Amino acid sequence: MSGVRTARFYVAHTLGLACVAATCLLAACSDDATNGDTPAGGGKAGNPSAAGAAGKAGATGGLSAGGASAGAPQGGEENVAGGDTDGGEPSVGGDAGMGGDAGSGGDAGMAGSVPNAGSAGSVAGGAGAGGAPVVAVPNCTRDTTSGKMIAVSATGNDGLFGAAFGPDGALYATGYVQDGIATTEDRSTVVVKIDPATGALDSTWANNGVAKVNVVATAAGTPGQGEMPRGIAFQDGKIIVAGTVEASASAAAPAGNDRNVYVFRLTAAGALDATFGDAATPGIHTLPLNSGTLVTNATTGAITLSGADAQWGLNVLPDKKLIVTAATRASGFQADGTTPRTDTDFAVAKLTADGLQDTTFGPNGNGVFTLDVAQASASVRTASVLPDGKLIVTGYSTYGGSQRPVIFKLTSAGALDTSFGVLGAFTEPVGSAAEAYGAVLQTTGKLVTVGYGRATAATAATDLLSIRLTAAGLLDTTYGATATPGRAWFDVGGYADNGRSLQVLGDDRPVLIGGGRLSADDQDGVITILTASGLPDTTSFGPFGCKAYDFGTIGDFLWGSALSANGKVIAAVGITGNAAGSTVDTDGTLVLLDKP
């Protein structure tokens, strides 16, 4: 296997969310006892007027990322370099610090097993070093004129997090809106229709270009800000949206911080489609995943909620069925046999075309596949559908002393494809810490990713990161710079950078979308284009292969993206961000690029 290998890798899929402890737990795991319980360098709660709060740096040895911090509805996102606008999730809980540094030698691997599959294997521990990143400061051209603001509310916070081109050629984006900026404000999901020629809302669609759905209307005084859509896709001209929402409309904190995953369908005209979803909520389906659990801090006595569901990805399959990716609390109990597990697992759910659980998918007849990696909390991101109908699912987790990308392959029936990577997954340490937010095929059949991390223990702040895997799920050492085979690191300007979304152009050039800094106190939305082999595209996309889009605030960030059907237009959407305590609301942002 190319490159470094995991230390103590265990992987198992559960029999379903109602399985017994003996099925769900992995008896041969002896990594950090705190895995899944404590974020590495946990951050503070996100500010509603910022792009989220940054966590401090994690301690060496890396505790589990994704453990819930106070008031957090989901696992924190890793982020380094403090400041309230470093690309964390807006108002959805504190950001965990980047996982600790990988060991230089790695521990010997213990036997890993796949329950009910009859296979077992051991994997040798490997070094965590990833080589020095490609650095030039500044390494990006600032653009203050090309970006556009999409303000859904004149006075309340709004932002955009997912985008897709429709069959009519228009751009559609999803996000949230609220009436004001307070942290208790109830949010609604919005879908906007945008003219890709002008970047303006299409006033002839829905309500002046905006369709609004309040999935759960929370009562006054309860924790708000739970409605967070990220997925948008098309099904025969109708619009599918997926996100995370409050599990209760009236529960007070901390129980009120629990979350569910939802999917709804709009008609082509932007109205909620009552032929989709659950009988009790026509047009909307709530996925039957798991509930969070209350945890008492042994030192402070504070009670928080851990393991809330957290949606990220959405796909529409050729047969019109749906795939939703999310994190959900692991079933079963901790070592004492009575305390519920607090860590999260990777979850992949399949729905019928009309929004019900597809019972033909997964091992337990409930339409859900779950993956437990080393009993460490899973931060689940997106899925890609391969030409043969199989799925590539991405995310990251921290165990064995390092935060590492997790990329696994499922069959169309919802079973782990053990021909990919090691026992179906790639989980090697990449550099000192790394994440994967998406993996997309190049024409060669190889997979390129987007994310961010630290190349070495000496790397002061996070950099954009793209790795490439072979079709067999092994690190492809022909990608990236000579000094970092298989890995393309990109430093925007010497400060913390974050990659969140990915497109691959027809000529195999990866487009990395996210946020970065050219100065310590000002973050911009960032688009970086690489060559097909993983080097900055300095020929077609400016002198650095990178552009930083300034929308006029100190916390601009791009979260979602789409590529037009003809491959000629790249669209990226995001949010503005302000300093903590600001009374200025946030707005959605948009960048439209003709293919460079």
C-alpha positions in Angstrom: 0.0 0.0 0.0 1.4 3.4 -1.0 2.4 6.0 1.6 1.9 5.8 5.3 -0.5 3.3 6.9 -2.9 3.6 9.8 -2.0 2.8 13.4 -4.6 0.6 15.0 -7.3 0.6 12.4 -10.6 -1.0 13.1 -13.7 -0.8 10.9 -17.1 -2.3 11.3 -20.6 -1.7 10.1 -23.4 -2.1 12.5 -26.4 -4.3 11.9 -28.6 -1.2 12.1 -29.3 1.5 14.6 -31.2 -0.8 16.9 -28.4 -3.3 17.2 -27.2 -4.6 20.6 -24.0 -3.6 22.2 -22.1 -6.8 21.3 -22.7 -6.1 17.7 -21.9 -2.4 17.7 -18.8 -2.3 19.9 -15.3 -3.2 18.8 -13.7 -5.3 21.5 -10.1 -5.0 20.2 -9.9 -1.2 20.3 -7.4 0.3 22.8 -6.9 3.8 21.5 -7.6 7.0 23.6 -10.2 6.3 26.2 -11.5 9.8 25.5 -12.3 9.1 21.8 -15.6 10.6 20.9 -16.1 12.3 24.3 -13.9 15.4 24.1 -13.1 17.7 21.2 -9.4 18.2 20.6 -8.9 21.8 21.8 -12.7 22.4 21.8 -13.9 25.8 20.7 -16.5 28.1 21.9 -20.1 28.4 20.6 -20.4 30.0 17.1 -21.6 33.6 16.9 -24.7 34.1 14.9 -23.1 37.0 13.0 -19.9 35.3 12.2 -18.9 32.3 10.1 -18.4 30.3 13.3 -15.9 30.4 16.2 -12.4 29.0 15.7 -11.1 26.3 18.1 -7.7 26.4 19.6 -5.0 24.0 18.5 -5.4 20.5 19.7 -2.9 18.8 22.0 -0.4 16.3 20.7 -1.9 12.9 20.5 -5.2 14.2 19.1 -8.4 13.5 21.1 -11.5 12.7 19.0 -12.8 15.3 16.8 -16.5 15.7 16.6 -17.3 15.4 20.3 -20.0 17.9 21.3 -19.0 21.0 23.2 -21.3 23.1 25.3 -24.5 23.8 23.5 -23.3 22.3 20.2 -25.9 20.5 18.2 -23.3 18.6 16.3 -19.6 17.7 16.4 -17.3 20.6 16.1 -15.4 21.3 13.0 -11.6 21.5 13.2 -10.2 24.9 12.8 -6.9 26.5 13.8 -5.9 30.2 14.1 -8.3 32.0 16.4 -10.8 34.6 15.5 -14.5 34.4 15.1 -14.5 34.1 11.3 -12.1 31.3 10.4 -14.6 29.3 8.5 -16.4 27.5 11.2 -20.1 26.7 10.9 -22.2 29.7 11.5 -24.2 29.4 14.7 -24.2 25.6 14.9 -21.8 25.1 17.8 -18.2 25.5 18.6 -15.3 24.4 16.5 -13.0 21.7 17.8 -9.3 22.3 17.5 -7.4 20.5 14.9 -6.4 17.0 16.0 -3.0 16.4 17.5 0.1 15.5 15.6 0.6 12.0 14.3 3.4 10.0 15.8 6.6 9.6 13.9 6.7 5.9 14.0 3.2 4.6 14.5 2.1 1.7 16.7 1.8 -1.8 15.5 -1.6 -2.5 14.1 -3.9 -4.8 16.0 -6.4 -7.1 14.4 -9.3 -5.3 12.8 -12.5 -7.0 11.9 -15.6 -6.6 9.9 -18.5 -8.2 11.9 -20.7 -10.6 10.0 -18.3 -10.5 7.0 -15.9 -13.2 8.1 -12.8 -11.2 7.3 -10.1 -9.9 9.6 -6.7 -8.3 9.1 -4.0 -6.3 10.8 -2.5 -3.1 9.6 1.0 -1.8 10.6 1.2 1.6 12.1 2.8 4.3 10.0 4.5 7.6 10.3 2.3 10.7 10.5 4.6 13.1 8.7 3.4 14.4 5.3 6.2 16.5 4.0 6.4 20.3 3.8 3.5 22.1 2.1 3.9 24.2 -1.0 4.1 27.7 0.4 4.4 31.2 -1.1 3.1 34.2 0.8 0.9 35.7 -0.5 -0.2 32.9 -2.7 -3.6 34.2 -3.9 -5.0 37.2 -5.9 -7.7 39.1 -4.1 -10.8 39.9 -6.1 -13.1 42.6 -4.6 -15.4 43.0 -7.6 -16.5 39.6 -9.0 -18.5 38.3 -6.0 -22.1 39.0 -5.5 -24.3 39.3 -2.3 -27.5 37.3 -2.1 -29.5 38.9 0.8 -32.6 36.9 1.5 -33.5 39.0 4.6 -32.8 42.7 4.9 -32.2 42.6 8.6 -31.8 39.0 9.7 -29.0 36.5 9.2 -29.0 34.4 6.1 -26.4 32.3 4.2 -26.1 29.8 1.4 -24.5 26.3 1.8 -25.4 24.2 -1.1 -25.8 24.8 -4.9 -27.0 22.9 -8.0 -27.7 23.7 -11.6 -31.3 22.8 -12.6 -32.5 21.1 -15.8 -33.6 24.6 -16.9 -30.0 25.8 -16.7 -30.7 28.1 -13.8 -28.6 28.0 -10.6 -30.4 27.0 -7.4 -28.9 27.4 -3.9 -30.1 26.4 -0.4 -29.4 27.9 2.9 -31.2 29.4 5.9 -32.8 32.7 6.8 -34.0 34.2 10.1 -35.8 37.3 11.1 -33.0 38.8 13.2 -29.5 38.1 14.4 -30.2 36.7 18.0 -29.0 33.2 18.8 -32.6 32.3 19.8 -34.0 33.2 16.4 -35.9 30.4 14.7 -34.5 29.6 11.3 -36.2 28.5 8.1 -34.7 26.7 5.1 -34.6 28.7 1.8 -34.1 27.8 -1.8 -33.2 30.6 -4.2 -33.3 30.6 -8.0 -30.5 32.6 -9.6 -30.0 33.7 -13.2 -26.4 32.4 -14.0 -25.9 35.2 -16.6 -26.5 38.0 -14.1 -26.2 36.5 -10.6 -29.6 38.0 -9.7 -32.6 36.3 -8.1 -35.2 35.2 -10.6 -38.2 37.3 -9.4 -40.6 35.2 -11.5 -40.0 32.0 -9.4 -41.7 31.2 -6.0 -41.7 34.4 -3.9 -39.5 36.9 -5.8 -36.9 34.1 -6.3 -37.1 32.6 -2.8 -38.9 29.5 -1.6 -39.1 29.3 2.2 -39.8 26.2 4.3 -39.8 26.2 8.1 -39.2 22.5 8.8 -39.5 22.9 12.6 -40.9 26.1 14.1 -39.3 26.4 17.5 -41.0 28.0 20.5 -39.8 31.3 21.9 -37.0 30.9 24.4 -35.8 27.5 23.2 -32.5 27.0 21.4 -32.9 28.2 17.9 -30.5 28.1 14.9 -30.9 24.3 14.4 -32.1 24.4 10.8 -29.1 24.0 8.6 -29.5 22.7 5.0 -26.5 21.6 3.0 -27.8 19.4 0.2 -29.7 20.3 -2.9 -30.3 18.2 -6.0 -32.9 17.6 -8.8 -35.3 14.8 -9.4 -37.3 15.1 -12.7 -37.3 18.9 -12.4 -38.4 18.9 -8.8 -36.0 20.1 -6.1 -34.7 17.9 -3.2 -33.2 19.6 -0.1 -31.6 17.9 2.9 -30.4 19.3 6.2 -30.3 19.2 10.0 -33.1 20.6 12.2 -34.1 20.7 15.9 -35.4 17.4 17.2 -37.8 19.2 19.4 -39.8 22.4 18.8 -40.0 23.2 22.5 -37.3 21.5 24.6 -35.0 23.7 26.5 -31.2 23.4 26.5 -29.3 21.1 26.8 -31.9 18.5 25.5 -33.1 21.1 23.1 -29.8 20.9 21.3 -30.6 17.5 19.8 -31.0 17.4 16.0 -32.6 15.3 13.3 -31.9 14.9 9.6 -34.7 16.0 7.2 -35.3 15.8 3.5 -38.0 17.7 1.6 -39.1 18.1 -2.0 -40.3 21.3 -3.8 -42.2 21.4 -7.1 -40.5 23.0 -10.0 -42.5 26.2 -9.1 -41.0 26.2 -5.6 -43.9 24.9 -3.5 -43.6 22.1 -1.0 -44.6 18.9 -2.7 -47.2 17.1 -0.5 -46.8 13.8 -2.5 -43.3 13.4 -0.9 -42.3 12.4 2.6 -44.2 11.4 5.8 -47.9 11.3 6.3 -47.7 13.6 9.4 -45.5 16.1 7.5 -46.4 16.1 3.8 -43.5 17.1 1.7 -40.9 16.4 4.4 -39.3 13.2 5.6 -37.4 12.9 8.9 -34.8 10.2 8.9 -34.9 7.6 11.8 -31.3 7.8 12.9 -30.4 8.2 16.6 -30.9 10.7 19.4 -28.1 12.5 21.2 -27.4 11.8 24.8 -26.8 14.0 27.8 -23.3 14.0 29.2 -22.2 15.4 32.6 -18.7 17.0 32.8 -16.9 15.2 35.7 -15.0 18.4 36.6 -17.5 21.2 36.2 -20.8 19.3 36.5 -22.1 21.0 33.4 -24.6 18.9 31.4 -24.3 19.0 27.6 -25.8 17.0 24.7 -23.5 14.8 22.7 -24.0 12.8 19.4 -26.7 14.8 17.7 -27.4 13.9 14.1 -25.6 16.1 11.5 -26.4 15.9 7.7 -24.0 16.9 5.0 -24.4 15.2 1.7 -27.3 14.5 -0.7 -27.4 12.6 -4.0 -30.2 11.7 -6.5 -29.5 8.4 -8.2 -30.3 7.6 -11.8 -33.4 5.6 -10.6 -34.6 8.8 -8.7 -33.9 7.3 -5.3 -32.0 9.4 -2.8 -28.8 9.1 -0.8 -28.2 11.2 2.4 -25.0 11.2 4.4 -24.9 12.2 8.0 -23.3 11.6 11.4 -25.3 9.9 14.1 -24.6 8.7 17.6 -23.2 5.2 17.8 -25.6 2.7 19.3 -24.7 0.6 22.3 -22.9 1.3 25.5 -19.5 2.2 26.8 -17.3 -0.2 28.7 -19.5 -0.1 31.9 -22.3 -1.6 29.9 -24.9 1.0 31.0 -23.6 4.4 29.8 -24.7 5.2 26.2 -21.9 5.8 23.7 -21.4 9.5 23.0 -19.3 9.2 19.8 -20.8 9.4 16.3 -20.7 6.9 13.4 -20.8 7.5 9.6 -24.4 7.0 8.4 -25.6 6.6 4.8 -29.3 6.4 4.2 -31.2 5.6 1.1 -34.7 6.8 0.4 -37.3 5.9 -2.2 -38.1 8.4 -4.9 -41.0 9.7 -2.8 -39.0 10.1 0.4 -39.4 7.0 2.5 -36.7 4.7 3.8 -35.6 2.2 1.1 -35.6 -1.1 3.1 -33.6 -2.8 0.4 -30.5 -0.8 1.3 -28.2 -1.7 4.2 -27.8 -4.7 6.5 -30.8 -4.3 8.7 -33.7 -3.6 6.4 -34.1 0.0 7.6 -32.4 1.8 4.7 -29.4 2.9 6.7 -25.8 1.8 6.6 -23.5 2.8 9.5 -19.8 2.6 9.8 -17.9 2.7 13.1 -14.2 3.6 12.8 -12.2 2.8 15.9 -15.0 3.9 18.2 -13.9 7.5 17.4 -16.4 10.2 16.5 -17.1 10.5 12.8 -17.4 13.8 11.0 -19.4 12.8 7.9 -19.3 14.8 4.7 -20.4 14.0 1.1 -20.9 11.0 -1.2 -20.2 10.6 -4.9 -22.0 8.1 -7.1 -19.7 6.1 -9.3 -20.7 4.9 -12.9 -21.4 1.4 -11.6 -23.8 2.6 -8.9 -21.4 2.2 -6.0 -20.8 5.1 -3.6 -17.7 6.8 -2.3 -18.3 8.5 1.1 -16.0 11.0 2.7 -15.3 12.5 6.1 -12.7 12.3 8.9 -12.0 11.0 12.3 -9.4 11.2 15.0 -7.8 8.1 16.5 -4.5 6.4 16.9 -2.9 9.7 17.7 -3.9 11.6 14.5 -6.8 13.2 12.7 -7.1 11.5 9.4 -9.4 11.4 6.3 -11.9 8.6 6.1 -12.9 7.6 2.5 -14.9 4.4 2.1 -16.8 2.6 -0.7 -20.2 1.0 -0.6 -22.0 -1.3 -3.0 -25.3 -0.2 -4.4 -27.0 -2.4 -1.9 -25.4 -0.7 1.1 -22.5 -3.1 2.0 -18.9 -2.2 2.5 -16.8 -2.9 -0.6 -13.8 -4.5 0.9 -11.8 -4.5 -2.4 -11.3 -0.7 -1.8 -8.5 0.5 0.5 -8.1 -1.6 3.6 -11.3 -3.5 4.4 -13.2 -1.0 2.3 -11.8 2.3 3.5 -8.8 4.6 3.2 -7.9 6.0 6.7 -4.2 6.7 6.4 -2.7 9.7 8.3 -2.0 12.4 5.8 0.4 14.9 7.2 0.0 16.0 10.8 -3.8 16.3 10.5 -6.2 16.1 7.5 -9.9 16.0 6.5 -11.8 15.0 3.3 -15.0 16.9 2.4 -15.6 15.2 -0.9 -14.1 12.8 -3.5 -14.8 13.1 -7.2 -13.6 10.9 -10.1 -11.2 12.1 -12.7 -11.5 10.6 -16.2 -8.7 8.2 -15.3 -10.9 6.5 -12.7 -8.8 8.0 -9.9 -10.4 10.0 -7.0 -9.4 13.5 -6.0 -10.5 15.1 -2.7 -10.9 18.5 -1.1 -10.3 19.3 2.6 -7.7 20.9 4.8 -5.1 20.1 7.4 -1.5 20.5 8.5 1.3 19.1 6.5 3.7 18.7 9.5 3.8 19.4 13.2 5.7 22.6 12.4 2.8 23.9 10.1 1.4 26.8 12.1 -2.0 26.9 10.5 -4.2 24.8 8.3 -3.8 24.7 4.5 -6.1 23.6 1.7 -5.5 19.9 0.9 -6.4 17.6 -2.0 -5.2 14.0 -2.1 -5.6 11.5 -4.9 -6.5 7.8 -4.5 -6.3 5.1 -7.1 -9.4 3.3 -8.1 -8.4 0.6 -5.6 -8.4 3.2 -2.8 -4.6 3.6 -2.4 -2.7 6.9 -2.2 -1.6 7.9 -5.7 2.0 9.1 -5.3 2.0 10.6 -8.9 -0.3 13.5 -7.6 0.9 16.7 -6.1 4.4 18.1 -5.6 7.5 15.9 -5.6 8.0 16.6 -1.9 4.5 15.6 -1.0 3.5 12.6 -3.3 -0.2 11.9 -3.3 -1.0 15.2 -1.5 -1.5 18.7 -2.9 -1.1 21.3 -0.1 -2.0 24.9 -0.8 -1.3 27.9 1.6 -3.4 30.9 0.6 -1.4 33.5 2.6 0.3 32.1 5.7 -2.8 31.9 7.9 -5.6 29.3 8.4 -7.3 28.0 5.2 -10.2 25.6 4.8 -11.4 23.6 1.8 -15.1 22.6 1.9 -16.4 21.9 -1.7 -15.0 20.3 -4.8 -15.6 20.2 -8.6 -13.6 18.5 -11.3 -13.5 20.1 -14.7 -13.8 18.1 -17.9 -10.0 18.2 -18.4 -9.6 16.7 -14.9 -8.5 19.9 -13.1 -9.8 19.9 -9.5 -11.4 23.1 -8.3 -11.1 23.6 -4.5 -13.6 25.9 -2.8 -13.6 27.2 0.7 -12.0 30.1 2.7 -8.6 31.5 3.5 -6.7 34.5 4.7 -4.3 36.9 3.1 -4.0 38.7 6.5 -4.5 37.7 10.1 -7.8 39.6 10.6 -9.6 39.2 7.3 -11.0 36.0 5.7 -12.1 35.7 2.1 -13.9 33.1 0.1 -11.3 31.2 -1.8 -11.3 29.2 -5.1 -8.1 27.4 -6.0 -7.7 25.4 -9.3 -5.1 22.7 -9.7 -3.7 21.0 -12.7 -4.9 17.4 -13.4 -1.7 16.2 -11.6 -2.3 18.4 -8.5 -0.1 21.5 -9.0 -1.4 25.1 -8.8 -2.9 26.0 -12.2 -0.9 29.2 -12.8 -1.6 29.2 -16.5 -5.4 29.4 -16.6 -6.3 30.9 -13.2 -4.0 33.8 -12.5 -0.4 33.9 -11.3 -1.0 31.6 -8.3 -3.9 29.4 -9.4 -5.9 31.0 -6.6 -8.4 33.8 -6.1 -9.7 35.2 -2.8 -13.1 36.8 -3.1 -13.8 39.7 -0.7 -17.4 40.6 -0.1 -16.7 43.4 2.3 -16.7 41.6 5.7 -14.0 40.1 7.8 -15.5 36.6 7.6 -16.4 35.8 4.0 -16.5 32.1 3.2 -17.6 29.8 0.4 -19.4 26.6 1.4 -21.0 25.0 -1.6 -20.5 24.7 -5.3 -21.9 23.4 -8.6 -20.7 22.9 -12.1 -23.1 23.6 -15.0 -24.2 20.7 -17.2 -22.0 21.9 -20.1 -19.1 22.2 -17.8 -18.5 25.8 -18.6 -19.7 27.6 -15.4 -18.5 27.1 -11.9 -20.8 28.5 -9.1 -19.8 28.8 -5.5 -22.1 30.0 -2.7 -21.4 31.0 0.9 -21.9 33.6 3.7 -20.5 36.8 5.0 -19.2 37.0 8.6 -18.7 39.7 11.2 -16.8 40.0 14.5 -18.3 38.6 17.7 -20.9 41.0 19.1 -21.6 42.7 15.8 -25.1 43.9 15.2 -24.8 43.6 11.4 -26.6 40.6 9.8 -25.0 38.1 7.6 -25.9 37.6 3.9 -25.5 34.9 1.3 -22.6 35.2 -1.2 -22.1 34.0 -4.8 -19.3 33.6 -7.3 -19.8 32.7 -10.9 -16.8 31.7 -13.0 -16.7 31.0 -16.7 -14.5 27.9 -17.1 -10.9 29.1 -16.8 
